[in-house]
Amino acid sequence: MKRILLTASLVALTAVPALAARDQIRIVGSSTVYPFTTAVAEQFGKSTGMKTPVVESTGTGGGMKLFCAGAGEDSPDFTNASRHIKKSEFDDCVKNGVTDIVELEIGFDGLSVAQSKAAPDLNLTKEQLFLALAKNIPDKDGKLIPNPNKTWKDIDPSLPDVKIEVLGPPPTSGTRDSFAELVMEVGAEKLPGMADLKKNDSKAFDAVWKTMREDGGYVEAGENDNLIVQKLQANPNALGIFGYSFLEQNANVIKDVAIEGVRANYDTISTGKYQVSRPLFIYVKKQHVGQVPGMAEFIAEYVSDKALGEDGYLADKGLVTLPGADADKTRAVAKDLTVLKAEDVK
């Protein structure tokens, strides 16, 4: 019996190895959520006297990979995400021993297509954006062909006769995933033959809207949004894809393109009128709570009214905050550290 108890004790001690040696929170993930989490981290450091958490911008996909690689001193405690965790990522977490994950929705973000403030105003539809950025598009008979559109005028005579050049995030980015689902997929469905393709061969349809052109029309610009801003200033004909918060922070030099006739702002995003918006999250490794100093206090700061409230400092940073009932739900999950269930992950 003593031997069994000793074995159980050793298992408990080694389940999350060597965390007592680390006294600073580590956070990875989405570049969109990065400025919000950084603001909370700085406030946490000032108000508690504990070390300010280290926050890295790795992209949502990159953050999930690090977060789900295991538990222990070398693994992050939180990951930021500009989309829900995927089932494949959740399964990787479980396989690697990350079994208790807490999902906290923190607010909303609008995906913005932006241009230099010096450029003429532009209004685009999701269909036009698909025709500009997809690797393959349907012709008038619905047959898929390599994208022939070189200028915006090639897509629609009412658009400018300038080269298509859109700077956007890489495949590891949650912004890329969300843009594909909210813009490319919806735009594709409106074109000849695409609704039938979706019905008859969903995998082939998915390949069409998920695959961006590689001939310079779409340029993967990495996770550094500041670099995209600089390129837009240098080339007023280029467009860039950002989260709304980043657009707002750089409103002195860039502006958004209206999508389906609606511009992105706090009101249009929070009411759903702007239909290119998404929820934002942080994910907590519950196994580290109580092991890494300050995690519970950091969570409490993040969901506090002074941070997450309608007039909180995260709203000042550009976060479209949650309505009252949704904010209360997030606070309840944070208080109880309610673990995400496998059946809730798609």
C-alpha distance (Angstrom), angle and dihedral (degrees) to the residues before:
residue distance angle dihedral
M1 . . .
K2 3.84 . .
R3 3.79 89.2 .
I4 3.83 91.4 52.6
L5 3.82 91.9 49.1
L6 3.79 91.6 47.9
T7 3.81 90.6 50.8
A8 3.79 91.3 49.9
S9 3.80 90.3 50.0
L10 3.77 91.9 51.7
V11 3.80 91.0 49.9
A12 3.80 90.3 52.2
L13 3.79 91.7 49.3
T14 3.78 94.3 48.2
A15 3.83 98.9 40.4
V16 3.79 89.4 92.1
P17 3.81 101.9 22.6
A18 3.80 126.3 -149.3
L19 3.81 96.5 -12.1
A20 3.80 90.9 134.7
A21 3.82 86.8 69.5
R22 3.84 91.6 63.9
D23 3.80 120.0 73.7
Q24 3.81 99.7 173.5
I25 3.81 128.5 75.6
R26 3.79 116.1 -121.0
I27 3.81 121.9 -152.5
V28 3.83 130.1 -178.1
G29 3.80 137.0 170.8
S30 3.79 144.5 66.4
S31 3.80 120.9 42.4
T32 3.82 87.9 -149.4
V33 3.81 93.9 56.7
Y34 3.82 92.2 38.3
P35 3.85 97.5 89.9
F36 3.81 91.9 49.5
T37 3.80 94.6 48.7
T38 3.80 90.5 44.0
A39 3.81 89.8 54.6
V40 3.81 90.7 51.2
A41 3.81 91.0 46.2
E42 3.80 91.7 53.0
Q43 3.81 92.2 48.0
F44 3.81 90.1 47.1
G45 3.81 91.0 53.0
K46 3.80 92.1 49.8
S47 3.80 97.4 45.0
T48 3.82 101.0 41.0
G49 3.78 104.0 34.3
M50 3.80 88.8 -131.5
K51 3.78 122.1 123.9
T52 3.80 114.2 -73.1
P53 3.83 108.7 -109.6
V54 3.79 118.3 -106.6
V55 3.83 108.9 -117.3
E56 3.81 120.2 -166.4
S57 3.80 127.1 -171.1
T58 3.81 104.5 -138.2
G59 3.81 101.0 145.8
T60 3.79 123.7 -102.5
G61 3.80 95.4 -84.7
G62 3.79 93.4 44.8
G63 3.78 90.7 47.8
M64 3.80 92.6 50.9
K65 3.80 90.3 50.9
L66 3.81 91.3 53.7
F67 3.80 93.8 41.1
C68 3.81 93.5 50.1
A69 3.81 96.3 44.1
G70 3.81 91.6 90.5
A71 3.78 146.9 -69.6
G72 3.77 125.1 -81.1
E73 3.78 143.8 71.8
D74 3.81 95.6 -45.2
S75 3.80 95.6 49.8
P76 3.83 126.9 82.8
D77 3.80 121.6 -105.6
F78 3.81 96.8 -146.0
T79 3.77 137.1 19.1
N80 3.80 126.8 -158.7
A81 3.81 117.0 -138.4
S82 3.79 135.9 -172.6
R83 3.83 90.3 -160.3
H84 3.80 139.0 28.5
I85 3.79 117.6 -74.9
K86 3.81 109.8 -93.3
K87 3.81 122.0 -121.1
S88 3.81 90.2 -117.6
E89 3.82 89.7 54.2
F90 3.80 92.4 46.3
D91 3.80 89.5 50.6
D92 3.82 90.5 50.4
C93 3.79 89.6 51.7
V94 3.80 92.3 52.5
K95 3.81 92.4 44.7
N96 3.82 89.7 53.4
G97 3.79 95.1 47.4
V98 3.80 99.3 -97.5
T99 3.78 93.8 128.9
D100 3.82 104.8 151.0
I101 3.81 111.9 60.7
V102 3.79 123.7 168.5
E103 3.82 117.9 -157.3
L104 3.81 116.9 -154.0
E105 3.79 118.9 -173.5
I106 3.81 107.2 -151.1
G107 3.81 104.8 178.7
F108 3.78 145.6 -63.7
D109 3.76 136.8 -65.6
G110 3.78 130.7 -164.3
L111 3.78 117.5 -139.8
S112 3.78 106.8 -129.5
V113 3.77 131.1 -161.3
A114 3.79 101.9 -149.7
Q115 3.78 138.3 -168.5
S116 3.77 138.1 -176.8
K117 3.79 115.0 -73.6
A118 3.80 86.3 -124.7
A119 3.82 92.1 62.7
P120 3.82 124.5 91.9
D121 3.82 114.3 -97.9
L122 3.78 114.3 -89.0
N123 3.80 132.2 -159.4
L124 3.81 118.1 -164.7
T125 3.79 136.2 177.8
K126 3.79 125.6 -140.1
E127 3.79 88.2 -113.0
Q128 3.81 91.2 55.9
L129 3.80 91.6 48.0
F130 3.79 90.5 52.0
L131 3.81 90.8 49.8
A132 3.81 89.1 50.4
L133 3.79 99.1 47.1
A134 3.81 111.7 27.2
K135 3.79 118.7 101.6
N136 3.81 91.6 -138.0
I137 3.79 126.8 26.1
P138 3.81 134.1 -179.8
D139 3.80 120.4 -102.0
K140 3.81 120.8 -138.1
D141 3.81 89.8 -77.5
G142 3.81 93.5 50.8
K143 3.81 95.2 -106.2
L144 3.80 113.7 140.6
I145 3.81 115.0 -117.5
P146 3.82 134.7 169.3
N147 3.80 108.6 -83.3
P148 3.84 106.2 -90.4
N149 3.83 96.6 -178.0
K150 3.79 111.6 116.0
T151 3.80 99.8 162.4
W152 3.81 133.9 31.5
K153 3.80 88.0 -115.2
D154 3.82 88.8 61.4
I155 3.80 87.2 64.7
D156 3.79 97.7 44.4
P157 3.84 128.5 -0.3
S158 3.80 89.7 -135.9
L159 3.82 92.0 62.5
P160 3.83 124.8 85.4
D161 3.79 120.9 -81.0
V162 3.82 92.2 -122.3
K163 3.78 132.4 120.4
I164 3.81 117.0 -87.7
E165 3.81 107.8 -115.3
V166 3.80 118.8 156.1
L167 3.80 120.7 175.0
G168 3.78 112.3 -151.3
P169 3.79 147.4 154.8
P170 3.83 126.8 -73.3
P171 3.83 125.2 -109.2
T172 3.84 91.9 -91.7
S173 3.80 90.7 64.2
G174 3.79 124.5 97.9
T175 3.79 86.7 -147.0
R176 3.81 88.8 61.7
D177 3.81 91.7 49.2
S178 3.79 92.3 48.8
F179 3.80 94.2 45.3
A180 3.80 90.1 51.6
E181 3.81 93.2 50.5
L182 3.81 98.6 39.5
V183 3.81 99.2 39.2
M184 3.80 114.2 12.9
E185 3.81 98.0 43.5
V186 3.81 93.9 44.2
G187 3.81 91.8 45.9
A188 3.80 92.6 48.5
E189 3.80 93.6 53.7
K190 3.81 91.2 61.2
L191 3.81 94.7 59.1
P192 3.84 128.9 90.9
G193 3.79 113.5 -74.0
M194 3.79 96.1 -2.5
A195 3.80 97.5 105.5
D196 3.82 89.0 52.4
L197 3.81 91.2 46.8
K198 3.80 90.0 52.5
K199 3.79 90.5 50.5
N200 3.82 96.5 45.0
D201 3.83 102.2 33.6
S202 3.79 112.8 13.8
K203 3.82 93.4 175.8
A204 3.80 91.7 56.0
F205 3.80 90.3 47.0
D206 3.82 91.1 50.0
A207 3.80 90.4 51.5
V208 3.80 90.1 55.1
W209 3.81 98.0 53.8
K210 3.78 95.8 36.4
T211 3.81 96.3 52.5
M212 3.80 116.1 84.1
R213 3.78 123.0 -156.8
E214 3.81 117.1 -96.6
D215 3.81 101.4 -159.2
G216 3.81 97.8 91.6
G217 3.80 98.5 -82.7
Y218 3.79 89.1 103.2
V219 3.81 116.2 34.6
E220 3.80 120.6 -165.2
A221 3.79 102.2 -136.6
G222 3.81 100.0 -178.9
E223 3.79 126.8 -124.8
N224 3.83 94.9 -56.8
D225 3.79 104.3 103.8
N226 3.81 91.6 177.8
L227 3.79 88.9 64.1
I228 3.82 90.4 54.6
V229 3.81 90.0 52.0
Q230 3.80 90.2 53.9
K231 3.81 91.2 49.8
L232 3.81 91.8 49.8
Q233 3.78 89.9 52.5
A234 3.80 90.1 50.4
N235 3.82 93.3 46.6
P236 3.84 114.7 33.8
N237 3.84 90.0 -174.2
A238 3.82 92.9 62.9
L239 3.80 125.3 88.2
G240 3.79 129.5 -149.8
I241 3.80 135.0 -157.6
F242 3.83 116.8 -131.9
G243 3.75 143.8 155.1
Y244 3.81 112.3 -99.1
S245 3.80 93.5 -113.4
F246 3.79 91.5 59.4
L247 3.79 90.8 47.3
E248 3.80 90.1 52.8
Q249 3.80 92.6 48.6
N250 3.82 90.0 54.3
A251 3.81 97.9 39.1
N252 3.80 90.5 126.5
V253 3.82 91.4 69.7
I254 3.83 107.7 20.0
K255 3.81 137.1 40.8
D256 3.77 134.8 -165.9
V257 3.77 128.5 -103.6
A258 3.81 113.8 -126.0
I259 3.83 111.2 -113.3
E260 3.81 115.1 -150.8
G261 3.80 87.0 -12.3
V262 3.82 95.1 -56.6
R263 3.80 125.8 109.4
A264 3.79 122.1 -146.4
N265 3.80 116.6 -108.0
Y266 3.80 137.6 135.4
D267 3.81 94.5 -86.7
T268 3.81 98.1 44.7
I269 3.82 92.0 47.4
S270 3.81 97.1 44.6
T271 3.82 92.6 47.3
G272 3.81 94.5 44.8
K273 3.81 93.9 -118.6
Y274 3.80 89.2 120.7
Q275 3.79 99.8 65.0
V276 3.79 99.2 -161.0
S277 3.80 98.5 78.0
R278 3.81 136.2 117.7
P279 3.80 141.5 -175.0
L280 3.81 121.3 -101.8
F281 3.81 126.1 -142.1
I282 3.75 147.7 -174.6
Y283 3.81 119.1 -151.2
V284 3.79 121.2 -149.4
K285 3.80 127.0 -151.9
K286 3.81 96.8 -139.3
Q287 3.81 91.7 -167.9
H288 3.80 87.8 68.8
V289 3.82 95.1 52.0
G290 3.79 107.5 106.3
Q291 3.79 89.5 16.9
V292 3.80 100.7 67.6
P293 3.82 109.7 49.5
G294 3.79 116.3 -114.1
M295 3.81 101.8 16.8
A296 3.81 94.8 119.4
E297 3.82 90.7 46.1
F298 3.81 91.4 48.3
I299 3.81 91.3 52.5
A300 3.81 90.5 48.5
E301 3.80 90.7 51.9
Y302 3.81 92.0 48.5
V303 3.81 95.0 53.8
S304 3.81 95.9 37.8
D305 3.79 118.6 119.3
K306 3.81 90.9 -117.1
A307 3.82 88.8 60.4
L308 3.80 106.5 27.7
G309 3.78 99.7 26.3
E310 3.79 124.6 110.1
D311 3.81 89.7 -99.9
G312 3.80 95.7 31.5
Y313 3.77 126.9 127.2
L314 3.82 92.1 -100.9
A315 3.81 89.9 60.2
D316 3.79 86.7 54.1
K317 3.80 87.0 55.2
G318 3.81 90.9 55.3
L319 3.80 102.9 -93.5
V320 3.80 113.1 146.6
T321 3.78 96.6 -135.1
L322 3.79 127.4 -136.7
P323 3.82 121.9 -98.3
G324 3.81 113.4 -104.5
A325 3.83 98.7 -95.4
D326 3.81 92.5 46.1
A327 3.81 91.4 47.8
D328 3.81 89.3 51.5
K329 3.81 89.9 51.7
T330 3.80 91.2 52.4
R331 3.81 90.6 49.2
A332 3.82 90.9 50.6
V333 3.81 91.4 51.3
A334 3.82 89.7 47.7
K335 3.79 93.3 49.1
D336 3.80 94.6 49.5
L337 3.82 95.3 32.5
T338 3.79 88.0 -133.0
V339 3.80 109.1 -159.2
L340 3.81 119.8 -126.6
K341 3.80 112.0 -111.9
A342 3.79 122.6 -134.1
E343 3.81 91.8 -126.0
D344 3.80 90.3 58.8
V345 3.82 92.5 58.6
K346 3.81 117.9 85.5
